[in-house]
């Protein structure tokens, strides 16, 4: 039973007692008033005492009710404070939920963009694979061509080596021929007909004043005008002459002053080739 029920029960009980007293008083009018008065006084005192007790109980109940109401108000205030905190938390959670929903929307859009990008990348990868396959085929073809070219290059290198060897031989021959030509005073413009045959003879006369030398060789030995002959005495080189007149068995030549190394005399040796 609640405190309010207890209060109503006490009030009902008090009213019942009052009505009972009233009934007893009414009944006492038919009896000895003194005895009844004493009895009634005792009962009234008892009832007064009981009333005081009930008042104390009522006061205690009111105090208890007041305390309980204060406790309930404190509890209600606590609950309201908690409710305010819960509402604040709910507001915060709602804001976070809104933020997360926005983030989720952005992530969804980003995921959509990523899917589109993935599709594009997949298509690009497919294209790259096709390009790689074509490149590999082209690489294989190029490799085959490279192998073929390497074979040809090796063949060309072998040919080049042979040609270099031949060139070295030809250069050696050219050097030897040039040395001989230089010795003979022959260059690449000299006609073959202008090259004298290998001959040896002697000086038959010398005209120093005119710079002329006569030799014992002529057309019969194959000499022609313009041939160059060398003159020496023993191991001494004296110079060279250039034929200006050629007879059947003798010839006359001009002394080459630039090549003269000594005085030319009769009976000096003359040759078309110095060994």
C-alpha positions, 0 to 999 in steps of 0.5 A, a space after each residue: 500500500 502506498 503512503 497516500 492509501 495509508 493516509 486515506 485508511 487512517 482518515 477513514 478509521 478516524 471518521 469511523 471512530 467519530 461516528 462510533 463515539 456519536 452513536 455511543 453518546 446517543 445510546 448513552 442518553 438512555 443510560 446513567 449519564 455519569 457512568 456513561 460520562 466516565 466511560 465516555 471520558 475514558 473512551 474519549 481520552 483513549 480516542 484522543 490518545 489514539 487520535 494523537 497517535 494517528 496524527 503523529 503517524 499522519 505527520 510521519 506519513 506526510 514527512 515520509 511523503 514529502 521526503 519521497 516526493 523530494 526523492 522523486 523530484 531529485 530522481 526526476 531531475 536526475 532523469 531529466 539531466 540524464 535525458 538531456 545528456 541522452 538527447 545531446 548524445 542523440 543529437 551528436 549521434 544524429 550529426 555523426 550519422 549525417 556526416 557518415 551518411 555524407 561520407 558514405 554517399 561520397 564513398 559510393 560516388 567514389 566507388 562508382 568512379 572507381 568502378 568506371 576507372 576500373 572498367 577503363 583500366 581493364 579496357 586499357 589493359 586489354 588494349 595493352 595486352 593486344 599491343 604487347 602481343 603485336 609488339 611481341 610478334 613484331 619483336 620476333 620478326 625483328 629478331 629474325 631479321 636481326 639474326 639474318 642481318 647478323 649472319 649477313 654482317 658476319 659474312 660482310 665482316 669476313 668479306 671485309 677482313 678478306 678485303 682488308 687483307 687484300 688491301 694490305 697486300 695491295 698497299 704493300 705492293 703499291 708501296 713497293 711499286 711506288 718505291 720503284 717508281 720514285 726511284 725511276 722518277 715515274 708517277 701515275 701520269 707516266 705512260 708505259 711507253 715512257 718507261 725505259 727497259 732495264 739497260 746498262 751502258 757507259 758515258 761516251 762523252 760529256 759536254 759540261 758547258 751545255 750540260 749534255 751527256 752522250 751514252 752508248 745506248 739507243 733506239 736499238 736497245 728500246 730507248 726513247 726521247 724523255 727516258 730517264 737514266 741514272 749515272 754512277 761511278 762504282 758505288 757513287 751516285 752522280 745524277 740522272 739525265 733526260 734523253 733529248 735525242 736518240 739514235 740507233 746505237 747512242 743517245 744524248 741527254 740533258 743533265 738534271 741539275 737538281 739530281 746531280 751529286 757529282 761531276 759526270 765523266 766519260 766511261 761512267 756507268 749509266 743504267 735505267 734501273 738502280 738496284 
